[in-house]
């Protein structure tokens, strides 16, 4: 891993590493190109990274368009890509408008909202591989940490449904069309973790956390939740809510008929989680008879979600309930809304969180039962040693799809709220590389966690300290190191690398421009390499004679050179990079039936190439069951 690195080559062109690695002083460079594709990427109406509101977009776009840099790789000749080295005056001026808590002092101009009545289409988005998902926690999403100590106390404003609306235009700018809203129920107080309680330890699934209410608004928290969801819909954003898998200790005591106990009558608890208790899905497991009270309770939860206007569910630890349970819940939800989507937190060939009392993952069973998409295995991408391992995993999913009903998918789970910040795996270049991958892989709906867009390392100043205030009676600030805080009223997520959000914006434009190839095209692994190519990721996406070539360097510490076989590629092929360049030292050239690569650490590139017969000439061509 990265902890023992003592030297990092200077291939990076920005502020990439801030922990575990020795590097130069942080700096920010604006990479700009004059190719028509790149100018188009940056002309999205709102360039709204953590540090840049839409009000500056027009001026920013003019500046980008005026810069004289081309990222075209000439035929059969290596071209070195060198980004600018100086912070743009625009970004420099804008940084001066930021309060210490990272909240802009510039008035935001809202995005245009749709006048057409919203109709849920989230299930179709998943089936078409078109959901671009952003996970957020309402109580921290737009919290106002005015004194910069990372905790919300002393009268500071925590996140609410209403102040979350202020950031929706920012998400539209990144290309987000789906919000994964983590649990909104009031946490239990008994044996609670942190000073606010875990959002995954609900007191009652049928209530909404009153602390998400705006105290200055006379409406109920339920009405405010509806307004937030309505404002999402006006912007074309679907809302998927997180359905927790367990109950708080408070709920365990209040609703014993729903809860699981062992042979001694003790509550069943997922190993390592003392603040939650497991449900009992069975009345008689031997006869496969469900616990009717638990099924009926969850149907009432579905009623609440649909009354709020929710478009779908992310089922936390979906394996905690048997397939028979989901055979009841999914049809019930779709009897009232056929487009109501279901995403399973389920993995492929290992238990991401193996624990006592918890069944093993079974994604195929869940997808066959009606789930539209599942988490998959990309969260261990940083542990894979070679580029071929990624291609092999993609093939595994494509082959699995043929054993299932059509249109099943997975998400780009390169980082979830259960994982450490991806910044720990290689800084901003690693984040950009994984963004590029999930924006171009088959059968995949891109997925980002709040704070990713600006490189939050999820290092909280208050961790393990004694609290000044507490809602739970627990006076210790509990939080997992380098993971998104789920237990306290903490600061708004965000870091110091807005270029990550800008790359998201650009790649979402690529995804839209080549939507058919990316969402419906074949997957062609390009694993035949000469030279130092083990760490290089290379694959093609092809549809109706049009092809995208994707190359990346998985190694975050060293450059690699290789010659990769690309059937049908000609030496006179122009290679115009569709992705913004964020590394330097990359040399890429076309040759006869191959591409010559020298890739900087964690670099990513995508090209449209003229190889109309690549599907006939390639050794392996794989397609999703659509």
C-alpha positions as CSV (number, residue, x, y, z in Angstrom):
1,X,0.0,0.0,0.0
2,X,1.0,3.7,0.1
3,X,2.1,3.9,3.7
4,X,5.7,3.0,3.1
5,X,6.3,5.2,0.1
6,X,9.3,7.6,0.6
7,X,9.6,8.9,-2.9
8,X,7.1,10.0,-5.5
9,X,8.2,11.1,-9.0
10,X,7.0,14.6,-10.0
11,X,4.6,13.4,-12.7
12,X,1.6,15.1,-11.0
13,X,0.5,18.5,-12.0
14,X,-1.4,19.6,-8.8
15,X,-2.1,19.2,-5.1
16,X,-2.4,15.4,-5.1
17,X,-0.9,13.9,-1.9
18,X,-1.2,15.3,1.6
19,X,-0.7,12.3,3.8
20,X,1.6,9.2,3.8
21,X,3.6,10.6,0.9
22,X,6.4,13.0,0.5
23,X,5.6,15.6,-2.1
24,X,6.0,19.3,-3.0
25,X,4.0,22.1,-1.6
26,X,0.3,22.2,-2.7
27,X,-0.5,24.1,-5.8
28,X,-3.4,24.3,-8.2
29,X,-3.1,24.3,-12.0
30,X,-5.9,24.8,-14.5
31,X,-5.5,22.4,-17.4
32,X,-7.1,23.8,-20.6
33,X,-7.1,22.6,-24.2
34,X,-8.4,24.1,-27.4
35,X,-9.7,20.9,-28.9
36,X,-13.4,21.3,-29.7
37,X,-14.3,18.3,-27.5
38,X,-12.6,19.8,-24.4
39,X,-14.0,23.3,-25.0
40,X,-17.4,21.7,-25.1
41,X,-16.9,19.8,-21.8
42,X,-16.1,23.0,-19.9
43,X,-19.1,24.9,-21.4
44,X,-21.6,23.1,-19.2
45,X,-23.9,25.8,-17.8
46,X,-22.7,25.4,-14.2
47,X,-19.0,24.7,-13.4
48,X,-19.9,24.2,-9.8
49,X,-17.2,22.5,-7.9
50,X,-16.9,22.8,-4.1
51,X,-15.0,26.1,-4.7
52,X,-16.7,27.5,-7.8
53,X,-20.3,28.6,-8.0
54,X,-22.3,28.8,-11.3
55,X,-22.2,32.6,-11.2
56,X,-18.6,32.4,-12.5
57,X,-19.2,29.8,-15.1
58,X,-19.5,32.2,-18.1
59,X,-16.3,34.0,-17.2
60,X,-14.5,30.7,-16.6
61,X,-15.6,29.2,-19.9
62,X,-14.4,32.3,-21.8
63,X,-11.0,32.0,-20.0
64,X,-10.7,28.2,-20.8
65,X,-11.6,28.8,-24.5
66,X,-9.0,31.5,-24.8
67,X,-6.1,29.4,-23.6
68,X,-3.9,28.1,-26.4
69,X,-3.2,24.5,-25.6
70,X,-4.0,21.4,-27.7
71,X,-4.1,17.9,-26.4
72,X,-4.1,16.3,-29.9
73,X,-1.6,13.4,-30.3
74,X,-0.3,13.5,-33.8
75,X,-0.3,10.3,-35.9
76,X,2.5,7.8,-35.2
77,X,4.4,10.4,-33.1
78,X,4.5,10.7,-29.3
79,X,3.2,13.9,-27.9
80,X,4.1,15.2,-24.5
81,X,1.2,16.8,-22.6
82,X,2.2,19.7,-20.3
83,X,-0.5,21.4,-18.2
84,X,-0.1,25.1,-17.2
85,X,1.7,25.7,-14.0
86,X,0.0,28.8,-12.7
87,X,-3.3,29.1,-10.8
88,X,-5.8,30.9,-13.0
89,X,-6.6,34.5,-11.9
90,X,-10.3,33.6,-11.8
91,X,-9.8,30.7,-9.4
92,X,-7.4,32.9,-7.3
93,X,-10.0,35.7,-7.1
94,X,-12.7,33.2,-6.2
95,X,-10.7,31.6,-3.4
96,X,-10.7,35.1,-1.8
97,X,-14.5,34.9,-1.6
98,X,-14.5,31.8,0.6
99,X,-15.2,31.9,4.3
100,X,-12.9,29.7,6.5
101,X,-15.7,27.1,6.6
102,X,-15.6,26.7,2.8
103,X,-19.0,28.3,2.3
104,X,-19.1,30.7,-0.7
105,X,-19.8,34.4,-0.1
106,X,-20.8,34.7,-3.7
107,X,-24.5,34.7,-4.5
108,X,-25.4,31.6,-6.5
109,X,-27.6,31.8,-9.6
110,X,-29.9,28.8,-9.7
111,X,-30.0,26.4,-12.5
112,X,-33.1,26.4,-14.8
113,X,-35.7,24.0,-13.5
114,X,-38.1,22.0,-15.6
115,X,-41.6,23.2,-16.2
116,X,-42.7,19.6,-17.2
117,X,-44.3,17.7,-14.4
118,X,-41.8,15.2,-13.0
119,X,-42.4,11.5,-13.5
120,X,-40.3,8.9,-11.8
121,X,-37.9,7.1,-14.2
122,X,-35.2,5.9,-11.8
123,X,-35.7,2.2,-12.6
124,X,-35.3,3.0,-16.3
125,X,-32.1,4.9,-15.5
126,X,-30.6,1.9,-13.8
127,X,-31.8,-0.4,-16.6
128,X,-30.2,1.8,-19.2
129,X,-26.9,2.3,-17.2
130,X,-27.7,6.0,-17.1
131,X,-27.9,6.8,-13.4
132,X,-25.1,9.1,-12.1
133,X,-25.4,8.9,-8.4
134,X,-24.3,11.2,-5.5
135,X,-24.5,9.9,-1.9
136,X,-25.2,12.5,0.8
137,X,-26.2,12.8,4.4
138,X,-28.9,15.6,4.9
139,X,-27.7,16.5,8.4
140,X,-24.1,17.4,7.2
141,X,-24.6,18.1,3.4
142,X,-24.8,21.8,3.8
143,X,-23.9,22.3,7.5
144,X,-22.4,25.7,8.3
145,X,-19.2,25.3,10.4
146,X,-18.5,28.9,10.9
147,X,-15.6,28.5,13.4
148,X,-13.8,25.8,11.4
149,X,-13.6,23.2,14.1
150,X,-15.4,20.5,12.0
151,X,-18.3,20.1,14.5
152,X,-21.6,21.9,14.5
153,X,-22.4,23.3,17.9
154,X,-22.7,26.6,19.7
155,X,-25.7,27.7,17.6
156,X,-24.1,26.8,14.3
157,X,-26.5,25.7,11.5
158,X,-26.6,21.9,10.9
159,X,-27.8,20.4,7.6
160,X,-31.5,20.5,7.0
161,X,-33.8,19.5,4.1
162,X,-34.2,23.2,3.2
163,X,-30.6,24.3,3.2
164,X,-29.7,21.2,1.2
165,X,-31.6,22.8,-1.7
166,X,-28.9,25.4,-1.9
167,X,-26.4,22.9,-3.3
168,X,-28.6,21.1,-5.9
169,X,-27.5,23.2,-8.8
170,X,-23.9,22.3,-7.9
171,X,-24.8,18.6,-8.3
172,X,-26.4,19.3,-11.7
173,X,-23.2,20.8,-12.8
174,X,-21.3,17.6,-12.1
175,X,-23.8,15.6,-14.2
176,X,-25.5,14.0,-11.2
177,X,-29.1,12.8,-12.0
178,X,-29.7,10.7,-8.9
179,X,-29.2,11.4,-5.2
180,X,-28.6,8.6,-2.8
181,X,-30.0,10.1,0.4
182,X,-28.6,8.2,3.4
183,X,-31.1,7.4,6.2
184,X,-33.3,10.3,7.4
185,X,-34.9,8.6,10.4
186,X,-34.3,9.8,14.0
187,X,-31.4,7.9,15.5
188,X,-31.9,5.9,18.7
189,X,-30.4,7.2,21.9
190,X,-29.6,4.1,23.9
191,X,-26.0,2.9,23.5
192,X,-25.7,5.4,20.7
193,X,-22.4,6.1,18.9
194,X,-21.2,9.7,18.6
195,X,-23.0,12.8,19.8
196,X,-25.9,12.6,17.2
197,X,-26.3,8.8,16.9
198,X,-25.7,6.6,13.9
199,X,-28.0,7.3,10.9
200,X,-28.1,3.5,10.5
201,X,-29.6,3.0,14.0
202,X,-33.1,4.3,13.6
203,X,-35.5,4.8,16.5
204,X,-38.4,4.2,14.2
205,X,-38.5,3.8,10.4
206,X,-41.9,5.5,10.3
207,X,-40.6,8.8,11.5
208,X,-38.3,11.5,10.1
209,X,-35.5,13.0,12.2
210,X,-36.9,16.3,13.7
211,X,-33.4,17.8,13.7
212,X,-33.6,17.9,9.9
213,X,-36.3,20.6,10.3
214,X,-35.5,24.2,9.6
215,X,-36.4,26.0,12.9
216,X,-37.2,29.2,11.1
217,X,-39.8,27.5,8.8
218,X,-43.3,26.9,10.2
219,X,-43.8,23.7,8.2
220,X,-43.3,20.2,9.5
221,X,-40.1,18.3,8.8
222,X,-42.2,16.0,6.6
223,X,-43.4,18.9,4.5
224,X,-39.8,20.2,4.2
225,X,-38.6,16.8,3.1
226,X,-41.2,16.9,0.4
227,X,-40.0,20.3,-0.7
228,X,-36.4,19.1,-0.9
229,X,-37.4,16.1,-3.0
230,X,-39.6,18.3,-5.2
231,X,-36.7,20.7,-5.8
232,X,-34.6,17.7,-6.8
233,X,-37.2,16.6,-9.3
234,X,-37.5,20.1,-10.8
235,X,-33.8,19.8,-11.7
236,X,-34.1,16.3,-13.1
237,X,-32.6,14.6,-10.1
238,X,-34.2,11.4,-8.8
239,X,-34.0,10.6,-5.1
240,X,-33.1,7.2,-3.8
241,X,-33.4,6.7,0.0
242,X,-31.3,4.4,2.1
243,X,-33.4,1.7,3.9
244,X,-31.4,0.6,6.9
245,X,-31.0,-3.1,7.6
246,X,-31.2,-3.0,11.4
247,X,-32.8,-1.2,14.4
248,X,-31.6,0.8,17.3
249,X,-31.6,-0.5,20.8
250,X,-34.6,1.8,21.5
251,X,-36.5,0.2,18.6
252,X,-35.5,-3.3,19.8
253,X,-37.2,-2.7,23.1
254,X,-40.2,-0.9,21.6
255,X,-41.0,-3.6,18.9
256,X,-39.8,-7.0,20.1
257,X,-42.1,-8.8,17.7
258,X,-39.8,-7.6,14.8
259,X,-36.5,-8.5,16.4
260,X,-34.2,-11.5,16.3
261,X,-32.9,-13.3,19.3
262,X,-30.6,-16.3,19.8
263,X,-31.5,-19.6,21.5
264,X,-30.8,-17.9,24.9
265,X,-33.1,-15.0,24.2
266,X,-30.3,-12.5,23.7
267,X,-30.6,-10.0,20.9
268,X,-28.8,-10.8,17.6
269,X,-26.2,-8.1,16.8
270,X,-24.1,-7.7,13.7
271,X,-20.5,-8.3,14.9
272,X,-18.8,-5.1,15.9
273,X,-22.0,-3.0,16.0
274,X,-23.2,-2.7,19.6
275,X,-25.7,0.1,18.8
276,X,-27.9,-1.9,16.5
277,X,-30.1,-5.0,16.6
278,X,-31.1,-7.4,13.8
279,X,-34.6,-8.0,12.6
280,X,-36.1,-11.5,12.5
281,X,-37.4,-12.1,9.0
282,X,-38.8,-15.5,9.8
283,X,-41.9,-16.8,11.7
284,X,-40.7,-20.3,10.9
285,X,-37.4,-20.5,9.0
286,X,-37.6,-24.3,8.5
287,X,-40.9,-23.8,6.6
288,X,-39.7,-20.6,5.0
289,X,-42.6,-18.7,6.5
290,X,-41.9,-15.0,6.8
291,X,-42.5,-12.8,9.9
292,X,-45.7,-11.0,8.8
293,X,-45.3,-8.2,11.2
294,X,-41.9,-7.3,9.8
295,X,-43.2,-7.5,6.2
296,X,-46.2,-5.3,7.1
297,X,-44.0,-2.8,8.9
298,X,-41.7,-2.4,5.9
299,X,-44.8,-2.0,3.6
300,X,-45.7,1.0,5.8
301,X,-42.2,2.3,5.4
302,X,-42.6,2.1,1.6
303,X,-45.9,4.0,1.9
304,X,-44.0,6.8,3.8
305,X,-41.3,6.9,1.2
306,X,-43.6,7.1,-1.7
307,X,-45.8,9.7,0.0
308,X,-42.6,11.9,0.3
309,X,-42.0,11.4,-3.5
310,X,-39.0,9.1,-3.2
311,X,-38.1,7.3,-6.4
312,X,-36.3,4.2,-5.1
313,X,-34.5,2.4,-2.3
314,X,-30.9,1.5,-1.6
315,X,-31.2,-1.6,0.6
316,X,-28.5,-1.5,3.3
317,X,-27.0,-5.0,3.7
318,X,-29.6,-6.5,1.4
319,X,-28.4,-10.0,2.3
320,X,-29.8,-9.4,5.9
321,X,-33.3,-10.3,4.5
322,X,-34.1,-13.5,2.6
323,X,-35.2,-13.4,-1.1
324,X,-38.7,-14.3,0.1
325,X,-38.9,-11.0,2.0
326,X,-37.9,-9.0,-1.1
327,X,-40.4,-11.0,-3.2
328,X,-43.0,-9.3,-1.0
329,X,-41.6,-5.8,-0.7
330,X,-40.5,-5.1,-4.3
331,X,-43.8,-6.0,-6.0
332,X,-45.7,-4.0,-3.3
333,X,-43.7,-0.9,-4.0
334,X,-44.1,-1.3,-7.8
335,X,-47.8,-1.9,-7.5
336,X,-48.1,1.8,-6.8
337,X,-45.1,3.0,-8.8
338,X,-43.7,0.7,-11.5
339,X,-40.6,2.9,-11.8
340,X,-39.7,2.5,-8.1
341,X,-36.0,1.3,-8.2
342,X,-34.2,-1.0,-5.9
343,X,-30.4,-1.0,-5.4
344,X,-28.9,-3.8,-3.3
345,X,-25.9,-3.3,-1.1
346,X,-24.5,-6.7,-2.2
347,X,-21.1,-7.7,-3.4
348,X,-19.8,-10.4,-5.8
349,X,-17.4,-13.0,-4.6
350,X,-16.7,-12.0,-1.0
351,X,-18.4,-10.5,2.0
352,X,-17.3,-6.9,2.2
353,X,-18.3,-6.9,5.8
354,X,-18.3,-10.5,7.0
355,X,-19.8,-10.7,10.5
356,X,-21.5,-12.9,13.0
357,X,-25.2,-13.4,12.4
358,X,-25.2,-12.0,8.9
359,X,-25.8,-14.2,5.8
360,X,-23.4,-14.3,2.9
361,X,-23.8,-12.1,-0.2
362,X,-25.9,-13.5,-3.0
363,X,-26.2,-10.9,-5.7
364,X,-27.7,-13.1,-8.4
365,X,-30.6,-14.2,-6.1
366,X,-31.3,-10.5,-5.2
367,X,-31.2,-9.4,-8.8
368,X,-33.5,-12.2,-9.9
369,X,-35.9,-11.2,-7.1
370,X,-36.3,-7.8,-8.6
371,X,-33.4,-5.6,-7.6
372,X,-32.3,-3.5,-10.6
373,X,-28.7,-3.0,-9.6
374,X,-26.1,-4.0,-7.0
375,X,-22.9,-2.6,-5.5
376,X,-20.4,-4.9,-7.0
377,X,-16.7,-5.2,-6.2
378,X,-15.1,-2.0,-7.4
379,X,-14.5,-0.9,-3.8
380,X,-11.5,-3.3,-3.8
381,X,-10.0,-1.8,-7.0
382,X,-7.2,-0.3,-5.0
383,X,-6.2,-3.8,-3.9
384,X,-6.0,-5.3,-7.4
385,X,-2.4,-5.5,-8.6
386,X,-2.9,-5.4,-12.4
387,X,-5.0,-3.8,-15.0
388,X,-6.1,-7.2,-16.2
389,X,-7.9,-7.8,-12.9
390,X,-10.2,-5.0,-13.6
391,X,-11.0,-6.3,-17.1
392,X,-11.6,-9.8,-15.7
393,X,-14.0,-8.4,-13.2
394,X,-16.0,-6.5,-15.8
395,X,-16.2,-9.7,-17.9
396,X,-17.4,-11.6,-14.8
397,X,-20.3,-9.2,-14.5
398,X,-21.2,-9.2,-18.2
399,X,-21.3,-13.0,-18.1
400,X,-23.4,-13.0,-15.0
401,X,-25.9,-10.7,-16.7
402,X,-26.7,-13.5,-19.2
403,X,-27.9,-15.7,-16.3
404,X,-30.4,-13.0,-15.2
405,X,-33.4,-11.1,-16.5
406,X,-32.3,-8.3,-18.9
407,X,-31.1,-4.9,-18.0
408,X,-29.4,-5.6,-14.6
409,X,-26.5,-3.4,-13.7
410,X,-24.1,-2.4,-10.9
411,X,-22.8,0.9,-9.6
412,X,-19.3,2.4,-9.8
413,X,-18.6,1.6,-6.2
414,X,-14.9,2.6,-6.3
415,X,-15.6,4.4,-3.0
416,X,-18.7,4.3,-0.8
417,X,-19.4,5.7,2.7
418,X,-18.1,2.4,4.1
419,X,-14.7,2.9,2.6
420,X,-11.8,5.2,3.4
421,X,-11.5,8.3,1.4
422,X,-10.2,7.5,-2.1
423,X,-7.7,10.3,-1.5
424,X,-5.8,7.9,0.7
425,X,-5.2,5.6,-2.3
426,X,-3.4,8.2,-4.5
427,X,-4.8,11.7,-4.1
428,X,-6.6,13.7,-6.8
429,X,-5.0,11.7,-9.7
430,X,-6.4,8.5,-8.3
431,X,-9.9,10.1,-7.9
432,X,-9.8,11.3,-11.5
433,X,-8.6,8.0,-12.8
434,X,-11.5,6.1,-11.1
435,X,-13.9,8.7,-12.3
436,X,-12.8,8.2,-15.9
437,X,-13.1,4.4,-15.5
438,X,-16.6,4.3,-14.0
439,X,-17.8,6.9,-16.6
440,X,-16.7,4.5,-19.4
441,X,-17.2,1.0,-18.1
442,X,-20.1,-1.2,-19.2
443,X,-23.1,-2.2,-17.1
444,X,-22.1,0.6,-14.6
445,X,-23.9,3.6,-13.1
446,X,-21.3,6.0,-11.8
447,X,-21.4,6.6,-8.0
448,X,-19.8,9.4,-5.9
449,X,-19.9,10.1,-2.2
450,X,-20.3,13.6,-0.8
451,X,-16.9,15.3,-0.5
452,X,-15.3,13.3,-3.3
453,X,-15.8,16.2,-5.7
454,X,-13.2,18.3,-3.8
455,X,-11.0,15.6,-2.2
456,X,-12.3,15.3,1.3
457,X,-10.0,13.0,3.3
458,X,-12.6,12.7,6.1
459,X,-10.1,13.6,8.8
460,X,-12.1,15.3,11.6
461,X,-10.4,17.5,14.1
462,X,-12.8,16.4,16.9
463,X,-12.2,12.6,16.5
464,X,-12.2,10.8,19.8
465,X,-12.2,14.0,21.8
466,X,-14.6,14.9,24.6
467,X,-17.7,16.6,23.3
468,X,-19.0,20.0,24.5
469,X,-22.6,19.1,23.5
470,X,-24.3,15.8,22.9
471,X,-27.8,14.8,21.7
472,X,-27.2,11.2,22.8
473,X,-25.6,11.4,26.2
474,X,-22.4,10.0,24.7
475,X,-19.8,12.6,25.3
476,X,-17.2,11.2,23.0
477,X,-16.9,12.2,19.3
478,X,-16.9,8.7,17.7
479,X,-15.9,8.6,14.0
480,X,-14.1,6.1,11.8
481,X,-10.7,7.5,10.7
482,X,-10.7,8.7,7.1
483,X,-14.3,7.7,6.6
484,X,-17.4,9.9,6.1
485,X,-18.8,10.8,9.6
486,X,-22.1,9.0,10.2
487,X,-22.3,9.7,14.0
488,X,-22.1,13.4,14.7
489,X,-23.4,16.7,13.5
490,X,-20.2,17.5,11.6
491,X,-19.1,20.0,9.0
492,X,-20.1,20.0,5.4
493,X,-18.0,17.5,3.4
494,X,-15.4,19.0,1.2
495,X,-11.7,19.2,0.6
496,X,-9.0,21.2,-1.2
497,X,-9.1,19.7,-4.7
498,X,-11.9,21.3,-6.8
499,X,-10.2,19.9,-9.9
500,X,-11.7,16.6,-9.1
501,X,-15.2,18.0,-9.5
502,X,-14.2,19.7,-12.7
503,X,-13.0,16.4,-14.0
504,X,-16.3,14.8,-13.0
505,X,-18.1,17.6,-14.9
506,X,-16.0,17.0,-18.0
507,X,-16.4,13.2,-18.0
508,X,-20.1,13.5,-17.5
509,X,-20.2,15.4,-20.7
510,X,-18.2,12.7,-22.5
511,X,-20.6,10.1,-21.1
512,X,-23.6,12.1,-22.5
513,X,-21.8,12.7,-25.9
514,X,-21.1,8.9,-26.3
515,X,-24.1,7.6,-24.4
516,X,-25.0,4.8,-26.7
517,X,-21.5,3.4,-26.9
518,X,-20.9,3.6,-23.2
519,X,-24.3,2.3,-22.0
520,X,-25.0,-0.2,-24.8
521,X,-21.7,-1.0,-26.5
522,X,-19.6,-4.1,-26.3
523,X,-16.6,-4.4,-24.0
524,X,-13.3,-5.4,-25.6
525,X,-10.5,-6.1,-23.1
526,X,-7.1,-5.2,-24.6
527,X,-4.8,-7.3,-22.5
528,X,-2.3,-8.3,-25.1
529,X,0.7,-6.0,-24.2
530,X,4.4,-5.8,-24.7
531,X,6.7,-4.0,-22.3
532,X,6.0,-2.8,-18.8
533,X,2.2,-3.1,-19.2
534,X,1.0,-5.0,-16.2
535,X,-0.3,-1.9,-14.4
536,X,-1.9,-0.5,-17.5
537,X,-5.6,-0.7,-17.9
538,X,-6.7,-0.8,-21.6
539,X,-10.1,-1.7,-23.1
540,X,-12.4,-0.6,-26.0
541,X,-16.1,0.1,-26.1
542,X,-17.7,-0.4,-29.5
543,X,-21.2,0.0,-31.0
544,X,-22.3,0.1,-34.7
545,X,-18.8,0.6,-36.0
546,X,-17.9,3.4,-33.6
547,X,-15.2,2.8,-30.9
548,X,-13.8,4.4,-27.8
549,X,-10.3,3.4,-26.7
550,X,-9.6,3.8,-22.9
551,X,-6.2,3.6,-21.4
552,X,-5.1,4.3,-17.8
553,X,-2.2,3.7,-15.4
554,X,-3.3,1.9,-12.3
555,X,0.0,2.6,-10.6
556,X,-0.2,5.8,-8.5
557,X,3.5,5.9,-7.9
558,X,5.3,5.2,-11.2
559,X,5.0,5.7,-14.9
560,X,4.8,2.7,-17.2
561,X,5.5,2.1,-20.9
562,X,3.8,-0.5,-23.0
563,X,2.7,-1.4,-26.5
564,X,-1.0,-2.5,-26.5
565,X,-2.6,-4.5,-29.3
566,X,-5.6,-2.6,-30.8
567,X,-7.0,-4.6,-33.8
568,X,-7.6,-2.3,-36.8
569,X,-5.7,0.7,-35.5
570,X,-3.7,2.5,-38.2
571,X,-0.6,4.7,-37.8
572,X,-2.4,7.7,-39.3
573,X,-5.1,7.6,-36.6
574,X,-5.4,10.9,-34.8
575,X,-5.7,10.5,-31.1
576,X,-7.7,13.4,-29.7
577,X,-8.1,13.0,-26.0
578,X,-11.7,13.4,-24.9
579,X,-10.7,13.6,-21.2
580,X,-9.0,16.7,-19.6
581,X,-5.3,16.1,-19.0
582,X,-4.4,16.2,-15.3
583,X,-0.9,14.5,-15.4
584,X,2.2,15.4,-17.3
585,X,4.7,13.1,-19.1
586,X,2.1,11.1,-21.0
587,X,3.2,10.1,-24.5
588,X,0.7,8.3,-26.7
589,X,0.9,7.4,-30.4
590,X,-0.9,5.2,-32.9
591,X,0.9,2.4,-34.8
592,X,-0.2,-0.6,-36.9
593,X,-2.7,-2.5,-34.8
594,X,-1.4,-1.1,-31.6
595,X,-1.1,1.9,-29.5
596,X,2.3,2.9,-27.9
597,X,1.9,4.2,-24.3
598,X,4.0,6.0,-21.8
599,X,1.6,6.9,-19.0
600,X,2.2,8.9,-15.9
601,X,1.0,7.6,-12.5
602,X,-2.8,7.4,-12.2
603,X,-3.3,8.9,-15.6
604,X,-6.5,8.3,-17.7
605,X,-7.2,8.9,-21.4
606,X,-10.1,8.2,-23.7
607,X,-10.1,8.5,-27.5
608,X,-12.5,7.9,-30.3
609,X,-10.8,5.7,-32.9
610,X,-11.7,4.5,-36.4
611,X,-11.7,0.7,-36.1
612,X,-15.0,-0.3,-37.6
613,X,-14.1,-4.0,-37.6
614,X,-12.7,-4.3,-34.1
615,X,-15.5,-6.6,-32.9
616,X,-14.7,-9.1,-35.6
617,X,-10.9,-8.9,-35.2
618,X,-10.6,-8.8,-31.4
619,X,-10.0,-12.0,-29.5
620,X,-12.7,-11.4,-26.9
621,X,-15.9,-9.3,-27.2
622,X,-18.4,-9.2,-24.3
623,X,-21.9,-7.8,-24.1
624,X,-24.4,-7.1,-21.4
625,X,-27.8,-8.8,-21.5
626,X,-29.9,-5.9,-22.6
